[in-house]
Amino acid sequence: MAATLHFMCGKMAAGKSTLSRKLAEEHGAVLVSEDIWLQQLYPDEIKGFEDYLNYARRLKAVIRPHVTELLRLGLPVVMDFPANVPAQRAWFRALLEDSGANHLMHFVDTAHERCIEQLHKRNRERPPGSMPMSVEQFEAISALFVPPAPEEGFTIQVYR
């Protein structure tokens, strides 16, 4: 039986990282968190959204063969990486094609106002992997969000 790749979709501060940790525990899965890897690898380099995009692209190039091999070996994987726009979801699609894994996209459909509340909490508590983010930055990044569409062909579980 093929392993399952679990991955996240939802606005910033929607609760994707919290859900990722829970899913990894429930499924005995390997958890791969983009925010933690980026923070550990590039602690001083990411100053803004463009920096994030550049370093995230580099990280994905390294992570993809590793995750593909884990899945091929039958290990379930939870990726706390965003699948928030079609281009990001295409990356997950390619990873699935490479590995032959099953998948489940976890769409954390949290109300915009609730995301802002959780953003303030995250800014105060600074959990591992988090970076302080202003409401203005949140709004700019949220404006790019594109919910998954049925024609993309993913199996989706929605959380509201």
C-alpha positions as CSV (number, residue, x, y, z in Angstrom):
1,M,0.0,0.0,0.0
2,A,1.3,3.4,-1.0
3,A,2.2,6.0,1.7
4,T,0.2,9.2,2.1
5,L,1.5,12.7,1.7
6,H,-0.5,15.1,3.8
7,F,-0.1,18.8,2.9
8,M,-1.6,22.1,3.9
9,C,-3.6,24.9,2.3
10,G,-4.9,27.9,4.1
11,K,-4.1,31.6,4.8
12,M,-1.3,32.6,7.0
13,A,-2.1,32.0,10.7
14,A,-5.0,29.8,9.9
15,G,-3.7,27.0,12.1
16,K,-1.8,24.9,9.5
17,S,1.3,24.2,11.6
18,T,-0.8,23.2,14.6
19,L,-2.8,20.8,12.4
20,S,0.4,19.5,10.8
21,R,1.9,18.5,14.2
22,K,-1.4,16.8,15.2
23,L,-1.6,14.9,11.9
24,A,2.0,13.7,12.1
25,E,1.4,12.3,15.6
26,E,-1.9,10.7,14.6
27,H,-0.5,9.0,11.5
28,G,3.0,8.2,12.8
29,A,4.3,10.4,9.9
30,V,7.5,12.3,9.3
31,L,6.8,16.0,9.8
32,V,8.6,18.4,7.5
33,S,8.1,22.1,8.4
34,E,9.1,24.7,5.9
35,D,9.2,27.5,8.5
36,I,11.4,25.6,10.9
37,W,13.8,24.5,8.1
38,L,14.0,28.1,6.8
39,Q,14.6,29.5,10.2
40,Q,17.3,27.0,11.0
41,L,19.1,27.3,7.6
42,Y,18.7,31.1,6.9
43,P,18.2,32.7,10.3
44,D,19.3,36.2,9.2
45,E,18.7,36.1,5.5
46,I,14.9,36.3,5.2
47,K,14.0,40.0,5.6
48,G,10.9,40.1,3.5
49,F,8.5,38.2,1.2
50,E,10.8,38.1,-1.8
51,D,13.6,36.7,0.4
52,Y,11.1,34.1,1.6
53,L,10.2,33.1,-1.9
54,N,13.8,32.7,-3.0
55,Y,14.9,30.7,0.0
56,A,11.7,28.6,0.0
57,R,12.4,27.7,-3.7
58,R,15.9,26.6,-2.7
59,L,14.6,24.5,0.2
60,K,12.0,22.8,-2.0
61,A,14.8,21.7,-4.5
62,V,16.6,20.0,-1.6
63,I,13.5,18.6,0.2
64,R,11.7,17.1,-2.9
65,P,14.0,14.1,-3.5
66,H,14.2,13.4,0.2
67,V,10.4,13.4,0.7
68,T,10.0,11.4,-2.5
69,E,12.2,8.7,-1.1
70,L,10.5,8.7,2.2
71,L,7.2,8.1,0.5
72,R,8.6,5.5,-1.8
73,L,9.8,3.6,1.3
74,G,6.2,3.6,2.5
75,L,6.6,6.3,5.2
76,P,3.7,8.8,5.6
77,V,4.8,12.4,5.4
78,V,3.1,15.6,6.7
79,M,4.5,18.7,4.9
80,D,3.8,21.9,6.7
81,F,4.5,23.8,3.4
82,P,1.9,26.1,1.9
83,A,-0.2,24.9,-1.0
84,N,-1.9,28.3,-1.2
85,V,-1.7,29.1,-4.9
86,P,-1.9,26.9,-8.0
87,A,1.9,27.1,-8.6
88,Q,2.6,25.7,-5.1
89,R,0.0,23.0,-5.6
90,A,1.7,22.1,-8.9
91,W,4.9,21.4,-7.0
92,F,3.0,19.0,-4.7
93,R,1.4,17.4,-7.8
94,A,4.9,16.7,-9.2
95,L,6.1,15.3,-5.9
96,L,3.1,13.0,-5.9
97,E,3.8,11.9,-9.5
98,D,7.5,11.2,-8.6
99,S,6.7,9.2,-5.5
100,G,3.5,7.4,-6.5
101,A,2.1,8.3,-3.1
102,N,-1.5,8.8,-2.0
103,H,-2.3,12.3,-0.8
104,L,-4.7,14.4,1.3
105,M,-4.7,18.2,1.1
106,H,-5.8,19.7,4.4
107,F,-7.6,23.0,3.7
108,V,-7.7,25.0,6.9
109,D,-10.5,27.5,5.9
110,T,-10.3,29.9,8.8
111,A,-12.1,33.2,8.8
112,H,-9.9,36.2,7.9
113,E,-10.6,37.9,11.2
114,R,-9.7,34.8,13.1
115,C,-6.4,34.5,11.2
116,I,-5.5,38.1,12.3
117,E,-6.3,37.2,16.0
118,Q,-4.1,34.1,15.7
119,L,-1.4,36.2,14.0
120,H,-1.3,38.5,17.0
121,K,-1.0,35.5,19.3
122,R,1.7,33.9,17.2
123,N,3.6,37.2,17.2
124,R,3.4,37.3,21.1
125,E,4.3,33.7,21.7
126,R,6.9,33.2,18.9
127,P,6.6,29.4,18.4
128,P,9.4,27.6,16.7
129,G,9.7,28.6,13.0
130,S,7.6,31.7,13.3
131,M,8.6,35.2,12.3
132,P,6.9,38.4,13.4
133,M,4.4,39.5,10.8
134,S,2.4,42.7,10.7
135,V,-1.3,42.9,9.8
136,E,-0.2,44.8,6.7
137,Q,2.1,42.0,5.6
138,F,-0.6,39.5,6.4
139,E,-3.1,41.4,4.2
140,A,-0.6,41.6,1.3
141,I,0.2,37.9,1.5
142,S,-3.5,36.9,2.0
143,A,-4.4,38.8,-1.1
144,L,-2.4,36.2,-3.1
145,F,-4.3,33.2,-1.7
146,V,-6.3,31.1,-4.1
147,P,-8.5,28.4,-2.6
148,P,-8.1,24.9,-4.2
149,A,-10.5,24.2,-7.1
150,P,-12.0,20.8,-7.8
151,E,-10.5,20.7,-11.3
152,E,-7.0,20.6,-9.7
153,G,-7.9,17.0,-8.9
154,F,-6.7,16.9,-5.2
155,T,-8.4,14.9,-2.5
156,I,-9.2,17.7,0.0
157,Q,-10.3,17.6,3.6
158,V,-11.7,21.0,4.8
159,Y,-11.5,22.3,8.3
160,R,-13.7,25.2,9.3
